[in-house]
Amino acid sequence: MDSYGPVTGDAVPVELQEWPERRVPVAGVELLVRDLPATAPDLPPALFVHGLGGSSLNWTALGVLLKDTISGIAPDLPGFGRTPLSGVTGITEQAEILVRLLEKEYGDRPVHVFGNSMGGAASVALAAQRPDLVASLTLISPALPHPRVSASALWFTALATPRLGPAVLERTQRRPFDQRFEASLAMVFGDPRSLPPEVRAAYEAELHRRDTDPWGRQATVEGARSILRSSLARPRRSLWADAATVQCPVLLIYGGKDRLVDAKIRTKAQRTFPNAHLLYLPQSGHVAQMEHPGEVARAFRQLIEGIPRRH
């Protein structure tokens, strides 16, 4: 098991232009899928999976930095971004729809899978179910079950509770947008003040757009319930059991200022995945791919240097 970095002095200016988008019907769901504008047609394929409340836009900065290395797609999962809610709300269901998407887009070609938060949990389930489809896993603050009760765990429990969850979200929604925006920045990023203006503006625009989604609250509540169910699963059926079966190279990325996933769990994660590599970023929050994309891109390139390419 290796450890990478952290690499300092790594501010990377990127143009946050949205990737081209299209609609892809998968298992009765019209997924919005964005295509990474890669610099060559024969680059290895990749899949980017966002977390609870996120969207495909969470990967824009990292994709720009890796467009000479991989050719990827980033879907909006059902109920998030611009894909309507359609019953696919849990970690297991997300993994199943990702399998169908990969089969449709790439056949039996293995892809490099990136997953953040709940998307990281779905990516672990995907790799355990279909190891033949996964060349590597890059997991950024994955929502793996944590044995210690935290403030975020209590928050997820509240959201997952019938009646209480919708009430919590409704009360939050009534707060002025500026307050909600600043609170969201503080929860997700390690140091919101250090964000480039274009990242802050893109995040603000996405939060504004999310306010208009008729399915947003239900998707959030159902997602929180899935995370809670995952944390209560028996050991033999847990995501940790799945993780222990994943044989491909795995890059684990944790932030020291993550308020949603306790970075201390990185030790257990590194022990559990058979072929694990760790990047710990002391100043990062929950979305290192947005906050420190240069360091994430560099660690990913190091990860795949020894992986043979399949055409």
C-alpha positions as CSV (number, residue, x, y, z in Angstrom):
1,M,0.0,0.0,0.0
2,D,1.4,3.4,-1.0
3,S,0.8,6.9,0.1
4,Y,1.0,9.9,-2.2
5,G,1.7,13.5,-1.3
6,P,0.4,15.8,-0.3
7,V,1.8,18.1,-3.0
8,T,1.8,21.8,-2.1
9,G,1.9,25.0,-4.1
10,D,-0.5,23.4,-6.6
11,A,-3.0,26.1,-7.6
12,V,-4.1,25.3,-11.1
13,P,-6.0,27.8,-13.2
14,V,-8.6,26.1,-15.2
15,E,-11.4,27.3,-17.5
16,L,-14.6,25.9,-16.1
17,Q,-16.4,25.4,-19.3
18,E,-19.2,22.8,-19.2
19,W,-18.6,19.6,-21.0
20,P,-20.9,18.8,-24.0
21,E,-24.1,17.1,-22.8
22,R,-26.5,14.6,-24.2
23,R,-29.4,12.4,-23.1
24,V,-28.8,8.7,-22.7
25,P,-31.8,6.3,-22.1
26,V,-30.7,3.6,-19.5
27,A,-33.0,1.2,-17.9
28,G,-36.0,3.4,-18.4
29,V,-34.2,6.6,-17.2
30,E,-33.2,9.5,-19.4
31,L,-29.8,10.3,-17.9
32,L,-28.1,13.6,-18.7
33,V,-24.5,12.6,-19.5
34,R,-21.6,15.0,-20.1
35,D,-18.6,14.0,-22.3
36,L,-15.1,15.1,-21.3
37,P,-13.6,17.0,-24.2
38,A,-10.6,14.7,-24.5
39,T,-7.6,15.7,-26.7
40,A,-7.4,12.3,-28.5
41,P,-10.0,9.7,-29.6
42,D,-8.1,6.6,-28.3
43,L,-7.6,7.6,-24.7
44,P,-8.7,5.1,-21.9
45,P,-12.4,5.5,-20.9
46,A,-13.5,6.9,-17.6
47,L,-16.6,7.4,-15.5
48,F,-17.2,10.2,-13.0
49,V,-19.8,9.7,-10.3
50,H,-21.0,12.6,-8.2
51,G,-22.3,12.5,-4.6
52,L,-25.5,13.2,-2.8
53,G,-26.9,16.6,-3.8
54,G,-24.1,17.0,-6.5
55,S,-24.1,16.7,-10.2
56,S,-21.8,16.0,-13.2
57,L,-20.6,19.6,-12.9
58,N,-18.6,18.6,-9.8
59,W,-16.0,17.0,-12.1
60,T,-15.4,19.9,-14.5
61,A,-12.1,21.2,-13.2
62,L,-10.6,17.7,-12.8
63,G,-11.7,16.7,-16.2
64,V,-10.0,19.7,-17.8
65,L,-6.7,18.6,-16.2
66,L,-7.1,15.0,-17.3
67,K,-8.4,15.5,-20.8
68,D,-5.0,14.4,-22.3
69,T,-5.0,11.2,-20.2
70,I,-8.6,9.8,-20.3
71,S,-11.8,10.1,-22.3
72,G,-14.6,10.2,-19.7
73,I,-18.3,10.6,-19.2
74,A,-20.1,12.1,-16.2
75,P,-23.8,11.4,-15.6
76,D,-26.3,13.2,-13.5
77,L,-27.7,10.4,-11.4
78,P,-31.5,10.1,-11.1
79,G,-32.9,12.9,-8.9
80,F,-29.8,15.0,-9.2
81,G,-28.5,17.6,-11.7
82,R,-30.7,17.5,-14.7
83,T,-31.9,13.9,-14.6
84,P,-35.4,13.5,-13.2
85,L,-36.1,11.3,-10.2
86,S,-37.2,7.8,-11.3
87,G,-36.9,5.4,-8.4
88,V,-33.2,5.0,-8.6
89,T,-32.2,6.6,-5.3
90,G,-30.1,4.1,-3.4
91,I,-26.4,3.1,-3.5
92,T,-27.3,-0.4,-4.9
93,E,-29.7,1.0,-7.5
94,Q,-27.1,3.6,-8.6
95,A,-24.5,0.9,-9.0
96,E,-26.8,-1.1,-11.2
97,I,-27.7,1.8,-13.5
98,L,-24.0,2.7,-13.8
99,V,-23.3,-0.9,-14.9
100,R,-26.0,-0.5,-17.6
101,L,-24.5,2.8,-18.7
102,L,-21.0,1.4,-19.0
103,E,-22.2,-1.6,-21.0
104,K,-24.1,0.7,-23.3
105,E,-21.2,3.2,-23.7
106,Y,-18.2,0.9,-23.7
107,G,-19.3,-2.7,-24.0
108,D,-16.9,-4.8,-22.0
109,R,-14.0,-2.3,-21.9
110,P,-12.8,-1.6,-18.4
111,V,-12.9,2.0,-17.4
112,H,-11.3,4.2,-14.8
113,V,-14.0,5.0,-12.2
114,F,-14.0,8.2,-10.1
115,G,-16.5,8.5,-7.2
116,N,-17.1,11.2,-4.7
117,S,-19.1,10.7,-1.4
118,M,-22.2,8.7,-2.1
119,G,-21.0,8.3,-5.6
120,G,-17.8,6.8,-4.1
121,A,-20.0,4.2,-2.3
122,A,-21.9,3.4,-5.5
123,S,-18.5,3.0,-7.3
124,V,-17.3,0.5,-4.7
125,A,-20.5,-1.5,-5.2
126,L,-20.0,-1.3,-9.0
127,A,-16.5,-2.6,-8.7
128,A,-17.5,-5.4,-6.5
129,Q,-20.4,-6.5,-8.7
130,R,-18.6,-6.1,-12.0
131,P,-14.8,-6.1,-11.6
132,D,-14.4,-6.8,-15.3
133,L,-15.7,-3.2,-16.0
134,V,-13.4,-1.4,-13.7
135,A,-9.7,-0.7,-14.5
136,S,-9.1,1.5,-11.4
137,L,-11.1,3.3,-8.7
138,T,-10.4,6.8,-7.5
139,L,-12.5,7.4,-4.4
140,I,-12.8,11.0,-3.0
141,S,-14.2,11.0,0.5
142,P,-16.3,7.9,-0.2
143,A,-19.4,7.4,2.0
144,L,-18.3,4.1,3.5
145,P,-19.8,3.2,6.9
146,H,-18.1,4.8,9.8
147,P,-18.2,3.2,13.3
148,R,-18.1,6.5,15.1
149,V,-21.2,8.7,15.4
150,S,-20.5,12.2,14.0
151,A,-22.4,15.4,13.4
152,S,-22.8,14.4,9.8
153,A,-24.1,11.0,10.7
154,L,-26.8,12.6,12.9
155,W,-27.7,14.9,10.1
156,F,-28.1,12.0,7.7
157,T,-30.2,10.2,10.3
158,A,-32.4,13.3,10.6
159,L,-32.9,13.5,6.9
160,A,-33.6,9.8,6.6
161,T,-36.3,9.9,9.3
162,P,-39.9,10.0,7.9
163,R,-41.6,13.4,8.2
164,L,-38.5,14.8,10.0
165,G,-36.3,14.7,6.9
166,P,-38.7,16.7,4.6
167,A,-39.3,19.1,7.4
168,V,-35.6,19.8,7.9
169,L,-35.1,20.4,4.2
170,E,-38.2,22.6,4.0
171,R,-37.0,24.7,6.9
172,T,-33.6,25.0,5.3
173,Q,-35.1,26.1,2.0
174,R,-36.9,29.0,3.7
175,R,-33.6,30.6,4.7
176,P,-32.3,33.4,2.5
177,F,-30.2,32.1,-0.4
178,D,-27.1,33.9,0.7
179,Q,-27.1,32.2,4.1
180,R,-27.7,28.8,2.5
181,F,-25.0,29.3,0.0
182,E,-22.4,30.3,2.6
183,A,-23.4,27.4,4.9
184,S,-23.1,25.0,2.0
185,L,-19.7,26.3,1.1
186,A,-18.6,25.9,4.7
187,M,-19.8,22.3,4.8
188,V,-18.3,21.1,1.6
189,F,-15.0,23.0,1.2
190,G,-12.1,23.1,3.5
191,D,-11.4,26.8,3.0
192,P,-14.1,28.5,1.0
193,R,-12.1,31.8,1.0
194,S,-9.4,30.2,-1.1
195,L,-11.7,29.1,-3.9
196,P,-11.0,30.6,-7.3
197,P,-13.8,33.0,-8.3
198,E,-14.8,30.8,-11.2
199,V,-15.3,27.7,-8.9
200,R,-17.3,29.8,-6.4
201,A,-19.5,31.2,-9.2
202,A,-20.1,27.8,-10.7
203,Y,-21.1,26.3,-7.3
204,E,-23.5,29.3,-6.7
205,A,-25.1,28.9,-10.1
206,E,-25.6,25.2,-9.5
207,L,-27.2,25.8,-6.1
208,H,-29.6,28.3,-7.7
209,R,-30.5,25.8,-10.4
210,R,-31.0,23.0,-7.7
211,D,-33.7,25.2,-6.1
212,T,-35.9,24.8,-9.2
213,D,-35.7,21.0,-9.2
214,P,-39.2,19.6,-8.3
215,W,-37.6,16.3,-7.3
216,G,-34.6,17.7,-5.2
217,R,-36.0,17.2,-1.7
218,Q,-37.2,13.7,-2.3
219,A,-34.0,12.6,-3.9
220,T,-32.0,14.0,-1.0
221,V,-34.1,12.3,1.6
222,E,-34.0,8.9,-0.3
223,G,-30.3,9.2,-0.7
224,A,-29.8,9.9,3.0
225,R,-31.9,6.8,3.8
226,S,-29.7,4.7,1.5
227,I,-26.5,5.9,3.2
228,L,-28.1,5.2,6.6
229,R,-29.1,1.7,5.5
230,S,-25.6,1.1,4.3
231,S,-24.1,2.1,7.6
232,L,-26.5,-0.4,9.4
233,A,-25.8,-3.3,7.1
234,R,-24.4,-6.6,8.6
235,P,-20.6,-6.9,8.1
236,R,-20.9,-9.6,5.5
237,R,-23.2,-7.5,3.4
238,S,-21.6,-4.1,4.0
239,L,-19.6,-1.9,1.6
240,W,-16.5,-2.8,3.6
241,A,-17.1,-6.4,2.5
242,D,-17.4,-5.2,-1.1
243,A,-14.2,-3.1,-0.7
244,A,-12.2,-6.2,0.5
245,T,-13.0,-7.9,-2.9
246,V,-11.9,-5.1,-5.1
247,Q,-8.6,-6.1,-6.8
248,C,-8.0,-3.2,-9.2
249,P,-5.7,-0.3,-8.1
250,V,-7.6,2.1,-5.8
251,L,-6.7,5.7,-5.1
252,L,-8.2,6.9,-1.8
253,I,-8.4,10.7,-1.3
254,Y,-9.4,12.2,2.0
255,G,-9.4,15.8,3.2
256,G,-8.3,16.9,6.7
257,K,-11.0,19.5,6.8
258,D,-13.8,17.3,5.5
259,R,-16.9,17.9,7.7
260,L,-19.0,15.1,6.2
261,V,-16.5,12.2,6.1
262,D,-14.1,11.8,8.9
263,A,-10.6,11.5,7.3
264,K,-9.5,9.2,10.2
265,I,-11.4,6.4,8.4
266,R,-8.6,6.5,5.8
267,T,-6.5,4.0,7.8
268,K,-9.3,1.4,7.7
269,A,-9.9,2.1,4.0
270,Q,-6.3,1.7,3.1
271,R,-6.1,-1.6,5.0
272,T,-9.3,-3.0,3.5
273,F,-8.8,-2.4,-0.2
274,P,-6.2,-5.0,-1.3
275,N,-4.4,-2.6,-3.8
276,A,-4.9,0.8,-2.1
277,H,-2.9,4.0,-2.5
278,L,-3.6,7.0,-0.3
279,L,-3.6,10.8,-0.9
280,Y,-4.3,12.8,2.2
281,L,-4.9,16.5,1.7
282,P,-4.8,18.3,5.1
283,Q,-6.4,21.5,3.8
284,S,-9.1,19.9,1.7
285,G,-12.8,19.5,2.4
286,H,-15.3,17.0,1.0
287,V,-14.8,17.6,-2.7
288,A,-11.0,17.5,-3.4
289,Q,-11.6,17.2,-7.1
290,M,-13.1,20.8,-7.0
291,E,-10.8,22.2,-4.3
292,H,-7.5,20.6,-5.2
293,P,-7.9,19.3,-8.8
294,G,-4.2,19.5,-9.6
295,E,-3.2,17.3,-6.8
296,V,-5.9,14.8,-7.5
297,A,-5.0,14.7,-11.2
298,R,-1.3,14.1,-10.4
299,A,-2.0,11.3,-8.0
300,F,-4.3,9.6,-10.6
301,R,-1.6,9.7,-13.2
302,Q,0.8,8.1,-10.8
303,L,-1.8,5.4,-10.0
304,I,-2.3,4.3,-13.7
305,E,1.3,4.4,-14.8
306,G,1.7,0.7,-14.2
307,I,-1.7,-0.4,-15.6
308,P,-1.6,-2.0,-19.0
309,R,-3.8,-0.3,-21.6
310,R,-6.6,-2.4,-23.3
311,H,-8.0,-1.4,-26.6
